[in-house]
């Protein structure tokens, strides 16, 4: 026989549980229990919010039996306040990868003009030898080409800062200026403890990425790529003109 609730009874009761851990942050669970029609209506409301990704809901668990029902709402990782702490809610990483570039791009040959580099290249392509070249630096470049050393390895750095957040928090990272030279974000105390300094050069900001992370909410990543000098077409200082 279906249970009949007194007319004065509240349609449902609510229990809130919060668990905070160093790895997951604050996990919030809200459980509603009561008359099945009231819980069903509440369920529809939560489902609408969940589909719009506006509430930070990670999952909904629904149970119904004998005229009563329960709805458990689990929220993804949240902070104790409505804003993001730049360091506590993010992780900074510095990666490195070797990039093979033309030997003429090596800083060692930076003293050669555009014309001199082109002349050495033309001399090598024609196998004219280096007897008519002026200056040791031009002859050294010719010698590298003659010995098959036509490239050099440059280490490219990648700086990454990732925020773990929910859709209700206002992170507001700029996504409108990708592939432009920008200053790096302030280094976290952790990164400052791990390295002495970042290399001298310029950093190219890559497009911001936003990825769904399930119960943990969303991952917003900022990535910057390093070079000694980026071209002025990106807002860097390399012009292509002889210095």
C-alpha positions as CSV (number, residue, x, y, z in Angstrom):
1,X,0.0,0.0,0.0
2,X,1.4,3.4,-1.0
3,X,2.5,5.6,1.9
4,X,0.2,8.7,2.6
5,X,2.0,11.7,3.9
6,X,0.3,14.1,6.4
7,X,-0.9,17.3,4.7
8,X,1.4,19.3,6.9
9,X,4.6,17.3,6.0
10,X,7.3,19.0,3.9
11,X,7.5,17.6,0.4
12,X,11.2,16.6,0.9
13,X,14.1,17.0,3.3
14,X,17.7,18.0,2.3
15,X,21.0,16.8,3.7
16,X,24.3,18.5,2.6
17,X,27.6,16.7,2.9
18,X,31.0,18.2,2.1
19,X,34.3,16.3,2.0
20,X,37.6,18.1,1.4
21,X,40.9,16.3,0.4
22,X,44.3,17.7,-0.7
23,X,44.0,15.9,-4.1
24,X,40.3,16.5,-5.0
25,X,39.6,19.7,-3.1
26,X,36.1,20.3,-1.8
27,X,33.5,17.6,-3.0
28,X,29.9,18.6,-2.2
29,X,27.0,16.2,-2.1
30,X,23.3,17.2,-1.6
31,X,20.7,14.6,-1.0
32,X,17.0,15.3,-1.2
33,X,14.4,12.8,0.1
34,X,10.7,12.9,0.2
35,X,7.4,12.6,-1.7
36,X,8.0,11.1,-5.2
37,X,6.3,13.9,-7.2
38,X,8.3,16.6,-5.4
39,X,11.5,14.8,-6.0
40,X,10.6,14.1,-9.7
41,X,10.0,17.9,-10.2
42,X,13.3,18.6,-8.5
43,X,15.1,16.1,-10.6
44,X,13.9,17.8,-13.8
45,X,15.2,21.1,-12.5
46,X,18.6,19.7,-11.8
47,X,18.7,17.9,-15.1
48,X,18.1,21.1,-16.9
49,X,20.9,22.8,-15.0
50,X,23.2,19.9,-15.6
51,X,22.6,19.9,-19.3
52,X,23.5,23.6,-19.5
53,X,26.7,23.0,-17.5
54,X,25.9,26.0,-15.3
55,X,25.9,24.5,-11.9
56,X,29.0,22.3,-11.6
57,X,26.9,19.2,-11.2
58,X,29.0,16.0,-11.8
59,X,26.2,13.4,-11.3
60,X,22.6,12.8,-10.3
61,X,21.5,9.6,-8.5
62,X,17.7,8.9,-8.3
63,X,15.8,6.2,-6.4
64,X,12.1,5.8,-5.9
65,X,10.0,3.3,-3.9
66,X,6.5,3.2,-2.5
67,X,5.5,6.8,-3.1
68,X,8.8,8.2,-1.9
69,X,12.1,9.0,-3.7
70,X,15.6,10.3,-3.1
71,X,17.8,12.4,-5.3
72,X,21.6,12.7,-4.7
73,X,23.4,15.5,-6.4
74,X,27.2,15.3,-6.6
75,X,29.1,18.4,-7.5
76,X,32.6,18.5,-9.0
77,X,35.6,20.0,-7.3
78,X,35.0,23.5,-6.0
79,X,36.8,26.1,-3.9
80,X,35.6,27.4,-0.6
81,X,35.0,30.8,-2.2
82,X,33.6,31.9,-5.5
83,X,36.9,32.8,-7.1
84,X,40.1,31.1,-8.2
85,X,43.3,31.4,-6.3
86,X,46.0,31.8,-9.0
87,X,48.4,29.4,-7.3
88,X,46.4,27.1,-5.0
89,X,44.0,26.1,-7.8
90,X,46.5,25.6,-10.6
91,X,49.6,23.6,-11.5
92,X,52.5,25.0,-13.4
93,X,54.8,22.8,-15.5
94,X,57.9,23.5,-17.6
95,X,58.7,21.0,-20.4
96,X,61.5,21.0,-22.9
97,X,61.8,19.4,-26.4
98,X,64.6,19.5,-28.9
99,X,63.9,21.2,-32.3
100,X,66.1,20.7,-35.3
101,X,66.7,24.0,-37.1
102,X,68.8,25.3,-40.1
103,X,72.5,25.7,-39.1
104,X,72.3,29.4,-40.2
105,X,69.8,30.0,-37.3
106,X,72.4,29.1,-34.7
107,X,73.4,32.0,-32.5
108,X,77.0,31.2,-33.3
109,X,76.5,32.6,-36.8
110,X,74.4,35.6,-35.7
111,X,77.3,37.9,-36.7
112,X,76.8,37.2,-40.4
113,X,74.6,39.5,-42.5
114,X,71.8,38.2,-44.6
115,X,73.9,38.8,-47.7
116,X,76.9,36.9,-46.2
117,X,74.7,33.9,-45.3
118,X,73.2,33.8,-48.8
119,X,76.7,34.1,-50.4
120,X,78.0,31.2,-48.3
121,X,75.0,29.1,-49.1
122,X,75.4,29.8,-52.9
123,X,79.1,29.0,-52.7
124,X,78.3,25.7,-51.0
125,X,75.6,24.8,-53.5
126,X,78.0,25.5,-56.3
127,X,80.9,23.7,-54.5
128,X,83.2,26.7,-55.0
129,X,85.2,26.2,-51.9
130,X,85.8,28.8,-49.2
131,X,88.9,30.4,-50.7
132,X,87.0,33.5,-51.9
133,X,85.0,33.9,-48.7
134,X,85.8,36.8,-46.5
135,X,86.1,36.3,-42.7
136,X,86.5,33.3,-40.6
137,X,82.8,33.1,-39.6
138,X,81.8,32.7,-43.3
139,X,84.4,30.0,-43.8
140,X,83.3,28.2,-40.7
141,X,79.7,28.2,-41.9
142,X,80.9,26.8,-45.3
143,X,83.0,24.2,-43.4
144,X,80.0,23.1,-41.4
145,X,77.9,22.7,-44.6
146,X,80.8,20.8,-46.3
147,X,80.9,18.3,-43.4
148,X,77.2,17.6,-43.5
149,X,76.4,19.7,-40.4
150,X,73.6,21.7,-42.0
151,X,71.4,21.8,-38.9
152,X,71.6,22.4,-35.1
153,X,69.6,21.4,-32.1
154,X,67.7,24.1,-30.3
155,X,65.8,23.4,-27.0
156,X,62.3,24.7,-27.1
157,X,60.6,25.2,-23.8
158,X,56.9,24.9,-23.1
159,X,55.3,26.6,-20.0
160,X,51.9,25.2,-19.0
161,X,49.5,26.4,-16.3
162,X,46.4,24.3,-15.7
163,X,43.4,25.3,-13.5
164,X,41.0,22.7,-12.1
165,X,37.7,24.5,-11.6
166,X,33.9,24.3,-12.1
167,X,31.7,26.2,-14.5
168,X,30.3,28.4,-11.7
169,X,33.6,30.0,-10.9
170,X,34.8,33.1,-12.8
171,X,38.2,32.2,-14.1
172,X,37.9,34.5,-17.2
173,X,41.2,33.5,-19.0
174,X,41.7,35.5,-22.2
175,X,41.1,33.4,-25.3
176,X,41.1,36.2,-27.8
177,X,44.9,36.6,-28.3
178,X,46.4,33.3,-29.4
179,X,49.8,33.0,-31.2
180,X,51.1,36.4,-29.9
181,X,54.1,37.1,-27.7
182,X,52.9,37.7,-24.2
183,X,54.5,37.9,-20.7
184,X,54.3,34.7,-18.7
185,X,52.0,34.5,-15.7
186,X,53.6,35.0,-12.4
187,X,55.6,31.9,-11.4
188,X,54.1,29.8,-8.5
189,X,56.1,29.4,-5.3
190,X,56.5,25.7,-6.1
191,X,58.1,26.4,-9.5
192,X,60.4,29.0,-8.0
193,X,61.6,26.4,-5.5
194,X,62.3,23.8,-8.3
195,X,64.2,25.9,-10.8
196,X,66.5,28.9,-10.5
197,X,65.2,30.9,-13.5
198,X,63.5,30.7,-16.8
199,X,65.6,31.1,-20.0
200,X,66.0,34.5,-21.5
201,X,63.8,34.9,-24.6
202,X,60.2,35.5,-25.7
203,X,57.1,33.4,-25.0
204,X,54.3,32.8,-27.6
205,X,50.9,32.3,-26.0
206,X,49.0,29.4,-27.5
207,X,45.2,29.0,-27.6
208,X,43.5,28.5,-24.3
209,X,42.0,25.0,-23.9
210,X,39.0,24.0,-21.8
211,X,38.4,20.3,-21.2
212,X,35.7,18.5,-19.2
213,X,37.2,16.6,-16.3
214,X,34.1,14.7,-15.0
215,X,33.7,14.9,-11.2
216,X,36.6,17.3,-10.9
217,X,34.8,19.9,-13.1
218,X,36.8,21.5,-15.9
219,X,40.5,21.8,-16.8
220,X,41.5,25.2,-18.2
221,X,45.1,25.2,-19.6
222,X,47.3,28.1,-20.6
223,X,50.4,27.2,-22.8
224,X,53.3,29.3,-23.8
225,X,56.2,28.3,-26.2
226,X,59.6,29.8,-25.8
227,X,62.1,31.0,-28.4
228,X,65.2,33.2,-28.2
229,X,63.2,35.7,-30.4
230,X,59.9,35.3,-32.1
231,X,59.2,37.0,-35.4
232,X,57.6,40.5,-35.3
233,X,54.6,38.9,-37.1
234,X,53.8,37.4,-33.7
235,X,54.6,40.6,-31.8
236,X,58.2,39.5,-31.1
237,X,61.5,41.3,-31.7
238,X,63.0,39.4,-34.7
239,X,62.7,41.6,-37.7
240,X,64.8,39.8,-40.3
241,X,66.9,42.9,-40.9
242,X,70.6,43.0,-40.4
243,X,71.5,44.3,-36.9
